[in-house]
């Protein structure tokens, strides 16, 4: 849903650095002349590194970086919404006016020769005339220490407006992007998780927070290990080759798709609580409130997934942090000011349903898909650990506060979303409900877009530029989420299943596995032990949580 600054810093460097590069090259010419074998070996190493780095760019999914940047509101150099030919290779015409591949000639002023000189021999250039001919050149190395902090980003003129192309995130922007990813709909279910696990189960939330923070730092080390690594799939590629990249990408895309299913269920639950008597007879079918609002939600979001330019939705969805804080404040207002509360003591621990709580708490920290994008977009990447710490502390406080307040107020009657427990006649309750209802409408298209783009990449070259095929893929995806949401309309249990089956791998297991694989010759025994512990916790929680969630879903469907 993220080692160094973005790739723009490689192309836009000061003249002083270029002069130094030329000077160093000149000093080494005499040595190279006297040692031709060393020079040949160095050239061969360069070519191998170029080939390896280029494979990160040319291997499916190519659209991951740009689509996840837009989904998470991370300012990416690849997203400038200009309609240029450099998009034609990525998929259907939906992308042509909303995404641009990085490092295209149209997007940059003429760079210094020393920086952009090709590292491959000229004989290889004709071979690049393929379906990936418009791909950006591979990035030989990151130069985060070279680009000066006060260096201003370059810009370009588009449609009469000046658009920055480096888009370096400040500390505050990075924190907001992290909070926007972590503070999602999982906040609504933390009181339900407290009910399922008991008060002792709240310790799981803290443990998962600490482990997730640690694995977020591991992702940074993975990105720093090789040039060209920018995204989670890139890390999987470096760790386990192309199969690893594909497997991790599929897990990430399935998680995004499942989130869209949750949006459908969430809208259906909250709108039907606002209008419980709504119904519609259509084609001989009598639709109750839940089915009716699920259908209306799908019809409402359908035009948004057809949009070519998702900038407006991206800007609006960036207010998700505000929406989350507003809903939390409404909960505390209802409990403390309006004094609508049960003041239940609750259960100390519920062993029978504790595995369900494992998945719910795990879902709360499902932001690792975006963390590499946040890191590589930062103007000062050395601040990444602090950014991550601030995000996890704030989110953990919100989650803990909502869990304690909601479970104290509603006790064993706590619903899968605390908004369903709020009295409907109070102003604060109405604000919380309508905020919860409106927010997913802005996020659905942004969440589904990466899934749609990755599928469009798989279309044959004679079809992937068709507007109608892209439109059809998006329509089918929306209808499928509607079908799944109506088939399994259990918000809390579906969230627990996502958290156990998918988030545990993305957040805990895979970062440690990739770290050990990529840096196997450099890791310390302590790091090996910690990674082994995290992987064990992730596997155990995933197994018990998945089994418990699936069993509960089957039991509810049978009943």
VEXDREN-2710 file (C-alpha; in Angstrom, 1 decimal):
% VEXDREN-2710
k/r/px/py/pz
1/UNK/0.0/0.0/0.0
2/UNK/7.7/3.3/0.2
3/UNK/17.0/4.1/0.0
4/UNK/17.6/7.3/0.0
5/UNK/15.9/10.0/-1.8
6/UNK/13.9/9.5/-4.9
7/UNK/15.6/8.8/-8.2
8/UNK/15.5/12.4/-9.2
9/UNK/18.5/13.1/-7.1
10/UNK/20.6/10.8/-9.3
11/UNK/19.9/12.9/-12.4
12/UNK/19.8/16.3/-10.8
13/UNK/23.2/16.8/-9.1
14/UNK/25.4/19.8/-8.7
15/UNK/28.1/20.6/-11.2
16/UNK/30.7/20.3/-8.5
17/UNK/29.9/16.6/-8.1
18/UNK/30.0/16.1/-11.8
19/UNK/33.4/17.8/-11.9
20/UNK/34.6/15.5/-9.1
21/UNK/33.4/12.5/-11.1
22/UNK/35.3/13.6/-14.1
23/UNK/38.4/14.3/-12.0
24/UNK/38.2/10.9/-10.5
25/UNK/37.8/9.3/-13.9
26/UNK/40.8/11.2/-15.2
27/UNK/43.0/10.2/-12.3
28/UNK/42.2/6.5/-12.9
29/UNK/42.8/6.5/-16.7
30/UNK/46.6/5.9/-16.3
31/UNK/46.0/3.0/-13.8
32/UNK/43.4/1.5/-16.1
33/UNK/45.7/1.7/-19.0
34/UNK/48.3/-0.2/-17.1
35/UNK/45.8/-2.8/-15.8
36/UNK/43.5/-3.7/-18.7
37/UNK/42.3/-6.9/-16.9
38/UNK/41.1/-4.8/-13.9
39/UNK/39.3/-2.4/-16.2
40/UNK/37.6/-5.3/-18.1
41/UNK/36.6/-6.9/-14.8
42/UNK/35.2/-3.6/-13.6
43/UNK/33.2/-3.1/-16.8
44/UNK/31.8/-6.6/-16.5
45/UNK/30.7/-6.0/-12.9
46/UNK/29.1/-2.7/-14.1
47/UNK/27.2/-4.5/-16.8
48/UNK/26.0/-7.2/-14.4
49/UNK/24.8/-4.6/-11.9
50/UNK/23.1/-2.7/-14.7
51/UNK/21.4/-5.9/-15.9
52/UNK/20.3/-6.8/-12.3
53/UNK/19.0/-3.3/-11.6
54/UNK/17.2/-3.1/-14.9
55/UNK/15.4/-6.3/-14.1
56/UNK/13.7/-4.6/-11.1
57/UNK/12.2/-2.1/-13.5
58/UNK/11.3/-4.4/-16.4
59/UNK/9.7/-7.3/-14.4
60/UNK/6.0/-7.4/-13.6
61/UNK/4.6/-5.4/-11.9
62/UNK/6.1/-2.2/-13.5
63/UNK/3.2/0.0/-12.3
64/UNK/3.6/-0.8/-8.6
65/UNK/5.7/2.3/-7.6
66/UNK/3.5/4.9/-9.2
67/UNK/0.2/3.4/-8.2
68/UNK/1.1/2.8/-4.6
69/UNK/2.5/6.4/-4.4
70/UNK/-0.8/7.7/-5.5
71/UNK/-2.7/5.3/-3.2
72/UNK/-0.7/6.4/-0.2
73/UNK/-0.4/10.1/-1.2
74/UNK/3.4/9.8/-1.4
75/UNK/4.7/12.5/-3.8
76/UNK/6.4/10.4/-6.4
77/UNK/8.6/11.7/-9.3
78/UNK/6.7/9.3/-11.5
79/UNK/3.3/10.9/-10.9
80/UNK/3.0/14.2/-12.7
81/UNK/-0.2/13.6/-14.5
82/UNK/1.1/14.6/-17.9
83/UNK/-0.1/12.9/-21.0
84/UNK/3.1/11.7/-22.7
85/UNK/3.9/8.7/-24.9
86/UNK/6.1/7.2/-22.2
87/UNK/3.0/5.7/-20.6
88/UNK/1.9/3.6/-23.5
89/UNK/3.9/0.6/-22.4
90/UNK/2.4/0.4/-18.9
91/UNK/-1.2/-0.6/-19.8
92/UNK/-4.4/0.9/-21.0
93/UNK/-5.1/4.5/-21.7
94/UNK/-6.3/5.0/-18.1
95/UNK/-2.6/5.5/-17.2
96/UNK/-1.8/7.8/-20.1
97/UNK/-3.1/10.9/-18.4
98/UNK/-2.5/9.9/-14.7
99/UNK/0.9/8.3/-14.5
100/UNK/4.3/8.8/-16.0
101/UNK/7.2/6.5/-15.8
102/UNK/10.2/8.0/-14.1
103/UNK/13.2/9.4/-15.8
104/UNK/11.6/10.0/-19.2
105/UNK/13.4/12.5/-21.4
106/UNK/10.2/14.6/-21.4
107/UNK/10.3/15.0/-17.7
108/UNK/13.9/16.2/-17.2
109/UNK/16.1/19.1/-18.3
110/UNK/19.2/18.1/-20.1
111/UNK/21.4/16.4/-17.5
112/UNK/25.1/16.5/-17.2
113/UNK/26.9/14.0/-19.5
114/UNK/28.8/12.4/-16.6
115/UNK/25.5/11.4/-14.9
116/UNK/23.5/10.1/-17.9
117/UNK/26.3/8.6/-19.9
118/UNK/25.2/5.0/-20.7
119/UNK/27.1/2.3/-18.8
120/UNK/26.3/-0.3/-21.4
121/UNK/28.3/-0.8/-24.6
122/UNK/26.8/0.6/-27.7
123/UNK/26.4/-2.8/-29.3
124/UNK/23.7/-3.5/-26.8
125/UNK/21.6/-0.4/-27.6
126/UNK/19.7/-1.8/-30.6
127/UNK/18.5/-4.6/-28.4
128/UNK/16.5/-2.2/-26.3
129/UNK/13.9/-1.7/-29.0
130/UNK/11.3/-3.9/-27.5
131/UNK/8.1/-3.6/-25.6
132/UNK/10.1/-2.0/-22.8
133/UNK/11.9/0.4/-25.0
134/UNK/10.4/3.4/-23.1
135/UNK/11.5/2.1/-19.7
136/UNK/13.7/4.4/-17.7
137/UNK/17.4/3.6/-17.7
138/UNK/18.5/1.5/-14.7
139/UNK/19.8/3.4/-11.7
140/UNK/23.4/2.5/-11.1
141/UNK/23.6/3.8/-7.5
142/UNK/21.8/6.0/-5.0
143/UNK/23.4/9.3/-4.1
144/UNK/21.4/10.4/-1.1
145/UNK/24.6/11.8/0.5
146/UNK/25.4/13.8/-2.6
147/UNK/22.2/15.7/-3.0
148/UNK/22.2/18.7/-0.7
149/UNK/19.3/19.2/1.7
150/UNK/18.7/22.7/0.6
151/UNK/18.8/21.9/-3.1
152/UNK/15.6/23.0/-4.7
153/UNK/13.6/20.5/-6.8
154/UNK/13.6/21.2/-10.5
155/UNK/10.3/21.8/-12.2
156/UNK/8.6/21.7/-15.6
157/UNK/5.8/23.5/-17.3
158/UNK/2.6/21.6/-18.0
159/UNK/-0.7/22.9/-19.1
160/UNK/0.3/26.4/-18.1
161/UNK/1.3/25.4/-14.6
162/UNK/4.7/24.7/-13.1
163/UNK/4.9/21.2/-11.7
164/UNK/7.8/20.1/-9.5
165/UNK/9.3/16.8/-10.6
166/UNK/11.5/15.8/-7.7
167/UNK/8.6/15.9/-5.1
168/UNK/10.9/15.3/-2.1
169/UNK/8.9/14.6/1.0
170/UNK/9.7/16.6/4.1
171/UNK/9.6/15.1/7.6
172/UNK/6.1/16.3/8.2
173/UNK/4.8/15.0/4.8
174/UNK/6.4/11.6/5.5
175/UNK/4.7/11.4/8.9
176/UNK/1.3/12.3/7.4
177/UNK/1.8/9.7/4.7
178/UNK/2.6/7.1/7.2
179/UNK/-0.3/8.0/9.4
180/UNK/-2.6/8.0/6.4
181/UNK/-1.6/4.4/5.7
182/UNK/-1.6/3.1/9.2
183/UNK/-4.7/4.8/10.6
184/UNK/-7.4/3.2/8.5
185/UNK/-10.6/1.3/9.0
186/UNK/-8.8/-1.0/11.5
187/UNK/-9.3/1.8/14.0
188/UNK/-13.1/1.0/14.0
189/UNK/-12.5/-2.6/15.1
190/UNK/-10.1/-2.3/18.0
191/UNK/-12.9/-2.3/20.6
192/UNK/-14.2/-5.5/18.9
193/UNK/-10.7/-6.9/19.1
194/UNK/-10.6/-6.1/22.8
195/UNK/-13.9/-7.9/23.3
196/UNK/-12.7/-11.0/21.4
197/UNK/-9.3/-11.1/23.2
198/UNK/-10.1/-9.6/26.6
199/UNK/-8.1/-7.0/28.4
200/UNK/-5.0/-9.1/28.4
201/UNK/-5.3/-9.4/24.6
202/UNK/-4.5/-5.7/24.4
203/UNK/-0.9/-6.6/25.1
204/UNK/-0.9/-8.2/21.6
205/UNK/-1.5/-4.8/20.1
206/UNK/1.7/-3.4/21.7
207/UNK/3.7/-6.5/20.8
208/UNK/2.7/-6.3/17.2
209/UNK/3.4/-2.6/17.2
210/UNK/7.0/-3.2/18.4
211/UNK/7.6/-6.1/16.0
212/UNK/6.1/-4.1/13.0
213/UNK/8.3/-1.1/13.8
214/UNK/11.4/-3.4/13.8
215/UNK/10.5/-5.0/10.5
216/UNK/9.9/-1.6/9.0
217/UNK/13.5/-0.7/9.9
218/UNK/14.6/-4.0/8.3
219/UNK/12.9/-2.9/5.0
220/UNK/15.2/0.1/5.0
221/UNK/18.3/-2.1/5.4
222/UNK/17.1/-4.2/2.4
223/UNK/16.6/-1.1/0.3
224/UNK/20.1/0.1/1.2
225/UNK/21.7/-3.2/0.3
226/UNK/21.6/-2.7/-3.5
227/UNK/21.2/0.1/-6.1
228/UNK/17.8/0.2/-7.8
229/UNK/15.7/-1.2/-4.9
230/UNK/12.7/1.1/-4.3
231/UNK/9.6/-1.0/-3.6
232/UNK/8.5/-4.0/-1.7
233/UNK/8.4/-6.2/-4.8
234/UNK/12.0/-5.0/-5.6
235/UNK/13.1/-6.3/-2.2
236/UNK/11.4/-9.6/-2.9
237/UNK/13.2/-9.8/-6.3
238/UNK/16.6/-9.1/-4.6
239/UNK/15.9/-11.7/-2.0
240/UNK/14.3/-14.6/-3.9
241/UNK/14.6/-13.6/-7.6
242/UNK/11.6/-13.2/-9.9
243/UNK/9.5/-15.9/-8.1
244/UNK/9.9/-13.9/-4.9
245/UNK/8.9/-10.7/-6.7
246/UNK/5.8/-12.2/-8.2
247/UNK/4.8/-14.0/-4.9
248/UNK/5.1/-10.8/-2.8
249/UNK/3.3/-8.7/-5.4
250/UNK/0.4/-11.1/-5.5
251/UNK/0.1/-11.0/-1.7
252/UNK/0.2/-7.2/-1.7
253/UNK/-2.4/-7.0/-4.5
254/UNK/-4.7/-9.5/-2.8
255/UNK/-4.5/-7.5/0.4
256/UNK/-5.5/-4.3/-1.5
257/UNK/-8.4/-6.1/-3.2
258/UNK/-9.6/-7.5/0.2
259/UNK/-9.5/-3.9/1.6
260/UNK/-11.9/-2.9/-1.2
261/UNK/-14.2/-5.8/-0.1
262/UNK/-14.1/-4.4/3.4
263/UNK/-15.1/-0.9/2.1
264/UNK/-18.2/-2.5/0.6
265/UNK/-19.1/-4.3/3.8
266/UNK/-18.4/-1.1/5.9
267/UNK/-20.7/1.1/3.8
268/UNK/-23.4/-1.5/3.8
269/UNK/-23.3/-1.9/7.6
270/UNK/-23.2/1.8/8.4
271/UNK/-25.7/3.0/5.9
272/UNK/-28.2/0.3/6.9
273/UNK/-27.8/1.4/10.5
274/UNK/-28.7/4.9/9.5
275/UNK/-31.6/3.8/7.3
276/UNK/-32.7/0.4/8.6
277/UNK/-36.0/0.4/6.9
278/UNK/-34.7/1.0/3.4
279/UNK/-35.5/-1.7/0.9
280/UNK/-36.1/-2.1/-2.8
281/UNK/-38.0/-4.6/-5.0
282/UNK/-36.0/-5.1/-8.2
283/UNK/-36.6/-7.7/-10.9
284/UNK/-38.6/-9.9/-8.6
285/UNK/-35.9/-9.6/-5.8
286/UNK/-36.6/-7.9/-2.5
287/UNK/-33.4/-6.1/-1.4
288/UNK/-33.1/-5.4/2.3
289/UNK/-31.1/-2.4/3.6
290/UNK/-27.7/-4.3/3.7
291/UNK/-28.0/-5.6/0.2
292/UNK/-29.4/-2.4/-1.2
293/UNK/-26.6/-0.2/0.2
294/UNK/-23.9/-2.6/-0.8
295/UNK/-25.3/-2.4/-4.4
296/UNK/-25.6/1.4/-4.3
297/UNK/-22.0/1.7/-2.9
298/UNK/-20.7/-0.4/-5.8
299/UNK/-22.6/1.7/-8.3
300/UNK/-21.3/4.9/-6.6
301/UNK/-17.6/3.9/-6.7
302/UNK/-17.8/2.5/-10.2
303/UNK/-17.4/5.9/-12.0
304/UNK/-14.4/6.8/-9.7
305/UNK/-12.5/3.7/-10.9
306/UNK/-13.0/4.8/-14.5
307/UNK/-11.4/8.2/-13.9
308/UNK/-8.2/8.8/-15.8
309/UNK/-6.9/11.4/-13.4
310/UNK/-7.1/10.4/-9.7
311/UNK/-5.4/13.5/-8.3
312/UNK/-8.5/14.9/-6.7
313/UNK/-9.3/11.6/-5.0
314/UNK/-5.7/11.4/-3.8
315/UNK/-5.8/14.9/-2.3
316/UNK/-9.1/14.2/-0.6
317/UNK/-8.0/10.8/0.7
318/UNK/-5.0/12.4/2.2
319/UNK/-7.4/13.8/4.8
320/UNK/-8.0/10.2/6.0
321/UNK/-5.9/11.1/9.1
322/UNK/-8.2/14.0/9.9
323/UNK/-11.2/11.7/9.4
324/UNK/-9.7/9.1/11.8
325/UNK/-9.0/11.6/14.5
326/UNK/-12.5/13.1/14.1
327/UNK/-14.2/9.7/14.5
328/UNK/-12.0/9.0/17.6
329/UNK/-13.0/12.4/19.1
330/UNK/-16.6/11.6/18.5
331/UNK/-16.3/8.3/20.4
332/UNK/-14.7/10.0/23.4
333/UNK/-17.3/12.8/23.3
334/UNK/-20.2/10.4/23.4
335/UNK/-18.6/8.5/26.2
336/UNK/-17.3/11.3/28.4
337/UNK/-19.5/14.3/27.6
338/UNK/-22.8/12.7/26.6
339/UNK/-22.1/10.0/29.2
340/UNK/-23.6/7.3/27.1
341/UNK/-21.7/4.3/28.4
342/UNK/-22.2/0.9/30.0
343/UNK/-18.9/1.0/32.0
344/UNK/-18.5/-2.7/31.5
345/UNK/-15.7/-4.4/33.4
346/UNK/-15.2/-6.8/30.4
347/UNK/-13.4/-10.1/30.4
348/UNK/-9.8/-10.5/31.4
349/UNK/-9.1/-12.9/28.6
350/UNK/-11.2/-14.9/26.1
351/UNK/-9.1/-17.8/25.0
352/UNK/-11.8/-19.1/22.6
353/UNK/-11.8/-16.0/20.4
354/UNK/-8.3/-14.7/21.1
355/UNK/-7.0/-15.9/17.7
356/UNK/-9.6/-13.6/16.0
357/UNK/-8.1/-10.7/18.0
358/UNK/-4.7/-11.7/16.6
359/UNK/-5.8/-11.0/13.1
360/UNK/-7.6/-7.8/14.0
361/UNK/-4.6/-6.4/15.9
362/UNK/-2.3/-7.5/13.0
363/UNK/-4.4/-5.7/10.5
364/UNK/-3.8/-2.4/12.4
365/UNK/-0.2/-2.3/11.3
366/UNK/-0.6/-3.2/7.6
367/UNK/1.5/-0.3/6.2
368/UNK/4.6/-2.1/5.1
369/UNK/3.7/-2.2/1.5
370/UNK/4.0/1.6/1.4
371/UNK/7.0/2.1/3.8
372/UNK/9.6/1.6/1.0
373/UNK/7.9/4.2/-1.1
374/UNK/7.9/6.6/1.8
375/UNK/11.5/6.0/2.4
376/UNK/12.7/6.5/-1.1
377/UNK/10.6/9.7/-1.5
378/UNK/12.1/11.4/1.6
379/UNK/14.3/14.4/1.1
380/UNK/16.3/13.4/4.2
381/UNK/16.2/9.6/4.3
382/UNK/18.2/9.4/7.5
383/UNK/15.0/10.7/9.3
384/UNK/13.1/7.6/8.3
385/UNK/13.5/5.7/11.6
386/UNK/12.2/8.8/13.4
387/UNK/9.3/9.1/11.0
388/UNK/8.4/5.5/11.5
389/UNK/8.7/5.8/15.3
390/UNK/6.4/8.9/15.4
391/UNK/3.8/7.1/13.2
392/UNK/3.8/3.9/15.3
393/UNK/3.6/5.8/18.6
394/UNK/0.7/8.0/17.4
395/UNK/-1.2/5.1/15.8
396/UNK/-0.7/2.8/18.8
397/UNK/-2.0/5.5/21.2
398/UNK/-5.1/5.9/19.0
399/UNK/-5.7/2.2/18.7
400/UNK/-5.2/1.6/22.4
401/UNK/-7.4/4.6/23.4
402/UNK/-10.2/3.6/21.1
403/UNK/-10.0/-0.1/22.2
404/UNK/-10.2/0.8/25.9
405/UNK/-12.9/3.4/25.5
406/UNK/-15.1/1.4/23.1
407/UNK/-14.9/-1.8/25.1
408/UNK/-15.5/0.0/28.4
409/UNK/-18.6/1.7/26.9
410/UNK/-20.2/-1.2/25.1
411/UNK/-18.8/-4.3/26.8
412/UNK/-19.9/-7.6/25.4
413/UNK/-22.3/-5.8/23.0
414/UNK/-19.4/-4.2/21.1
415/UNK/-20.0/-4.5/17.4
416/UNK/-17.4/-5.1/14.7
417/UNK/-17.4/-1.3/14.1
418/UNK/-17.9/0.9/17.2
419/UNK/-19.8/3.3/15.0
420/UNK/-22.7/0.8/15.0
421/UNK/-22.9/1.0/18.8
422/UNK/-23.2/4.8/18.9
423/UNK/-26.7/6.2/19.7
424/UNK/-28.1/7.5/16.4
425/UNK/-29.8/10.6/17.9
426/UNK/-26.6/12.3/19.1
427/UNK/-24.8/14.9/17.0
428/UNK/-21.4/13.3/17.7
429/UNK/-22.7/9.9/16.6
430/UNK/-24.0/11.3/13.3
431/UNK/-20.7/13.0/12.6
432/UNK/-18.8/9.8/13.3
433/UNK/-21.2/7.7/11.1
434/UNK/-21.2/10.1/8.2
435/UNK/-17.4/10.5/8.3
436/UNK/-17.0/6.8/8.3
437/UNK/-19.4/6.5/5.3
438/UNK/-17.8/9.3/3.2
439/UNK/-14.2/8.3/3.7
440/UNK/-14.2/5.0/1.8
441/UNK/-15.7/6.6/-1.3
442/UNK/-12.5/8.5/-1.8
443/UNK/-10.2/5.6/-1.0
444/UNK/-11.9/2.8/-3.0
445/UNK/-10.6/3.8/-6.4
446/UNK/-7.1/4.6/-5.1
447/UNK/-7.0/1.2/-3.4
448/UNK/-8.3/-0.7/-6.5
449/UNK/-6.1/1.2/-9.0
450/UNK/-2.9/-0.8/-8.3
451/UNK/-4.8/-4.1/-8.8
452/UNK/-6.3/-2.9/-12.0
453/UNK/-3.0/-1.6/-13.4
454/UNK/-1.1/-4.9/-12.6
455/UNK/-3.8/-6.8/-14.5
456/UNK/-3.7/-4.5/-17.5
457/UNK/0.0/-5.1/-17.7
458/UNK/-0.8/-8.8/-18.3
459/UNK/-2.9/-8.0/-21.4
460/UNK/-1.5/-8.7/-24.8
461/UNK/0.3/-5.7/-26.4
462/UNK/-2.5/-5.3/-28.9
463/UNK/-5.1/-4.9/-26.2
464/UNK/-3.4/-3.1/-23.3
465/UNK/-3.8/0.3/-24.9
466/UNK/-7.6/-0.1/-25.3
467/UNK/-9.8/2.2/-23.2
468/UNK/-12.6/-0.4/-23.3
469/UNK/-10.5/-3.3/-22.0
470/UNK/-9.2/-1.2/-19.1
471/UNK/-12.8/-0.1/-18.3
472/UNK/-13.9/-3.7/-18.4
473/UNK/-11.2/-4.8/-16.0
474/UNK/-12.1/-2.1/-13.5
475/UNK/-15.8/-2.9/-13.8
476/UNK/-15.3/-6.6/-13.2
477/UNK/-13.2/-5.9/-10.2
478/UNK/-15.8/-3.6/-8.6
479/UNK/-18.6/-6.2/-9.3
480/UNK/-16.4/-9.0/-7.8
481/UNK/-15.9/-7.0/-4.6
482/UNK/-19.6/-6.5/-4.4
483/UNK/-20.2/-10.3/-4.8
484/UNK/-17.6/-11.2/-2.2
485/UNK/-18.9/-8.5/0.2
486/UNK/-22.5/-9.8/-0.1
487/UNK/-21.3/-13.4/0.2
488/UNK/-19.2/-12.9/3.4
489/UNK/-20.8/-9.8/5.1
490/UNK/-18.8/-10.1/8.3
491/UNK/-16.7/-7.0/8.6
492/UNK/-14.7/-8.0/11.8
493/UNK/-14.2/-11.6/10.7
494/UNK/-13.1/-10.7/7.2
495/UNK/-10.7/-8.1/8.7
496/UNK/-9.3/-10.8/11.0
497/UNK/-8.8/-13.1/8.1
498/UNK/-7.0/-10.4/6.1
499/UNK/-4.8/-9.6/9.1
500/UNK/-3.9/-13.3/9.8
501/UNK/-3.5/-14.6/6.3
502/UNK/-2.0/-11.6/4.5
503/UNK/-0.8/-8.9/6.9
504/UNK/1.2/-11.3/9.0
505/UNK/3.3/-12.2/6.0
506/UNK/3.6/-8.6/4.7
507/UNK/4.4/-7.1/8.1
508/UNK/6.2/-9.7/10.0
509/UNK/7.4/-12.8/8.1
510/UNK/8.5/-11.5/4.7
511/UNK/10.6/-8.5/5.9
512/UNK/12.6/-10.8/8.1
513/UNK/13.0/-13.4/5.4
514/UNK/14.1/-10.9/2.8
515/UNK/16.5/-9.3/5.2
516/UNK/18.1/-12.6/6.1
517/UNK/18.3/-13.5/2.4
518/UNK/19.7/-10.3/1.1
519/UNK/22.2/-9.5/3.9
520/UNK/22.9/-13.1/4.9
521/UNK/26.7/-12.5/4.9
522/UNK/26.4/-9.4/7.1
523/UNK/23.8/-10.1/9.7
524/UNK/24.8/-10.6/13.3
525/UNK/23.7/-13.5/15.5
526/UNK/21.4/-11.2/17.4
527/UNK/19.7/-10.1/14.2
528/UNK/19.3/-13.7/13.2
529/UNK/17.8/-14.5/16.5
530/UNK/15.4/-11.5/16.4
531/UNK/14.3/-12.3/12.8
532/UNK/13.8/-15.9/13.8
533/UNK/11.6/-14.9/16.7
534/UNK/9.5/-12.5/14.6
535/UNK/9.0/-15.1/11.9
536/UNK/7.9/-17.6/14.5
537/UNK/5.5/-15.2/16.0
538/UNK/4.1/-14.3/12.6
539/UNK/3.7/-17.9/11.5
540/UNK/2.0/-19.0/14.7
541/UNK/-0.3/-16.0/14.8
542/UNK/-1.1/-16.5/11.1
543/UNK/-2.0/-20.2/11.5
544/UNK/-4.2/-19.7/14.6
545/UNK/-5.8/-16.5/13.4
546/UNK/-6.6/-17.8/9.9
547/UNK/-8.1/-21.0/11.2
548/UNK/-10.2/-19.2/13.8
549/UNK/-11.4/-16.5/11.3
550/UNK/-12.3/-19.1/8.7
551/UNK/-14.1/-21.3/11.2
552/UNK/-16.1/-18.4/12.5
553/UNK/-17.1/-17.3/9.0
554/UNK/-18.2/-20.8/8.1
555/UNK/-20.2/-21.0/11.4
556/UNK/-21.9/-17.7/10.7
557/UNK/-22.7/-18.7/7.1
558/UNK/-24.1/-22.1/8.2
559/UNK/-26.1/-20.5/11.0
END
